[in-house]
């Protein structure tokens, strides 16, 4: 028997983008779903890393081009950071860009990114990708599940 999304702890998502309107739009889409919860927002990759070091996070929805630390560099740091791993498996990264995907797919794969999408992705597709990223570790292995059992 398959469990419904509401039966599992919600997928914990961090939104990272330097544009407040983009963060607000993504938050509105994600917050509309009972199986997803936004745990925070960051305006750059350095802040995103700081948040995932202290908050169990399943998915980071992150802009490619941000000040201080861009999305690719932040992805490499997040997926390889020992402090992040003390909270559970490294979050899955969904990297978003407004420019040509082909230029960044290989770099993103090397950085440990789960998926690369266009920023103007339709809401249904965004939700599908975030859910897939959240489920990638399995229902009992992600940080949200571990925190819920504690």
C-alpha positions as CSV (number, residue, x, y, z in Angstrom):
1,X,0.0,0.0,0.0
2,X,1.3,3.5,-0.9
3,X,1.2,6.1,1.8
4,X,-0.3,9.5,1.0
5,X,1.9,12.6,1.1
6,X,0.1,13.8,4.2
7,X,1.1,10.6,6.1
8,X,4.8,11.5,5.8
9,X,6.5,14.5,7.4
10,X,6.5,17.4,5.0
11,X,9.5,17.9,2.6
12,X,11.5,20.8,4.2
13,X,12.6,23.3,1.5
14,X,15.0,26.2,1.7
15,X,14.5,28.9,-1.0
16,X,17.7,30.8,-2.1
17,X,17.5,33.6,-4.6
18,X,18.8,37.2,-4.6
19,X,15.5,38.5,-6.0
20,X,12.8,38.9,-3.3
21,X,10.0,38.6,-5.8
22,X,11.3,35.3,-7.0
23,X,11.5,33.9,-3.5
24,X,8.0,35.2,-2.8
25,X,6.6,33.5,-5.9
26,X,8.3,30.2,-5.1
27,X,7.2,30.4,-1.5
28,X,3.6,31.0,-2.5
29,X,3.6,27.9,-4.7
30,X,5.4,25.7,-2.2
31,X,3.3,26.9,0.8
32,X,0.1,26.0,-1.0
33,X,1.0,22.3,-0.6
34,X,0.4,20.4,2.7
35,X,3.3,18.0,2.0
36,X,5.9,20.8,1.6
37,X,7.1,23.3,4.1
38,X,9.4,26.3,3.5
39,X,12.0,26.4,6.3
40,X,13.6,29.6,5.3
41,X,14.9,32.0,2.6
42,X,18.3,33.2,1.6
43,X,19.5,36.0,-0.7
44,X,22.8,34.4,-1.5
45,X,24.6,31.1,-1.4
46,X,26.6,31.9,1.8
47,X,23.4,32.5,3.7
48,X,21.9,29.3,2.2
49,X,24.8,27.3,3.5
50,X,24.5,28.9,7.0
51,X,20.8,27.9,7.1
52,X,21.3,24.2,6.1
53,X,24.1,23.9,8.6
54,X,21.6,24.5,11.4
55,X,18.2,23.5,10.0
56,X,17.4,19.9,8.7
57,X,16.6,20.5,5.0
58,X,15.5,18.1,2.4
59,X,15.6,20.3,-0.7
60,X,17.3,23.6,-1.6
61,X,15.6,25.5,-4.4
62,X,18.4,27.8,-5.5
63,X,19.1,30.4,-8.1
64,X,22.2,29.9,-10.2
65,X,23.3,33.5,-10.3
66,X,23.5,35.1,-6.8
67,X,25.9,37.6,-5.2
68,X,28.8,36.5,-2.8
69,X,28.5,32.8,-3.4
70,X,26.7,31.6,-6.6
71,X,24.4,28.6,-6.9
72,X,27.0,26.2,-8.3
73,X,29.6,27.0,-5.6
74,X,26.9,26.9,-2.9
75,X,25.7,23.5,-4.2
76,X,29.2,22.1,-4.0
77,X,29.6,23.4,-0.4
78,X,26.2,22.2,0.8
79,X,26.5,18.6,-0.7
80,X,30.1,18.2,0.7
81,X,29.8,20.0,4.1
82,X,30.4,17.9,7.2
83,X,28.3,20.2,9.4
84,X,25.3,19.8,7.1
85,X,25.7,16.0,7.2
86,X,25.4,15.9,11.0
87,X,21.7,16.7,10.5
88,X,21.1,13.9,8.0
89,X,21.8,13.3,4.3
90,X,22.8,16.4,2.3
91,X,19.8,18.2,0.9
92,X,19.0,17.7,-2.8
93,X,19.6,20.8,-4.8
94,X,17.2,22.1,-7.5
95,X,19.1,24.8,-9.3
96,X,17.1,27.4,-11.2
97,X,18.3,29.7,-14.0
98,X,16.9,32.3,-16.3
99,X,19.5,31.6,-19.0
100,X,20.5,28.7,-21.2
101,X,20.5,25.4,-19.3
102,X,22.9,23.7,-21.6
103,X,25.7,26.0,-20.4
104,X,25.4,24.8,-16.9
105,X,24.2,21.2,-16.8
106,X,27.6,19.5,-16.7
107,X,28.8,21.9,-14.0
108,X,25.7,21.3,-12.0
109,X,26.1,17.5,-12.2
110,X,29.7,17.8,-10.9
111,X,28.4,20.0,-8.0
112,X,25.9,17.3,-6.9
113,X,22.8,19.1,-8.2
114,X,19.6,17.0,-8.3
115,X,18.0,19.0,-11.1
116,X,18.4,22.2,-13.1
117,X,15.3,24.1,-14.2
118,X,14.3,27.4,-15.8
119,X,13.1,30.0,-13.3
120,X,9.9,30.4,-15.3
121,X,8.9,26.8,-14.8
122,X,5.2,26.3,-14.4
123,X,4.0,25.7,-10.8
124,X,2.9,22.0,-11.3
125,X,6.3,21.1,-12.8
126,X,8.1,22.9,-10.0
127,X,6.1,21.0,-7.4
128,X,6.8,17.7,-9.2
129,X,10.6,18.3,-9.2
130,X,10.7,19.5,-5.6
131,X,8.7,16.4,-4.5
132,X,11.0,14.1,-6.5
133,X,14.1,15.7,-4.9
134,X,12.5,15.4,-1.5
135,X,11.8,11.7,-2.0
136,X,15.3,10.9,-3.4
137,X,16.6,9.8,0.0
138,X,13.6,7.6,0.6
139,X,10.8,8.2,3.1
140,X,12.7,7.2,6.2
141,X,16.1,8.6,5.4
142,X,15.7,12.3,5.0
143,X,16.3,14.9,7.7
144,X,12.7,15.7,8.2
145,X,11.9,12.1,8.9
146,X,14.7,11.8,11.4
147,X,13.7,15.0,13.2
148,X,10.1,13.9,13.4
149,X,11.1,10.6,15.0
150,X,13.3,12.3,17.7
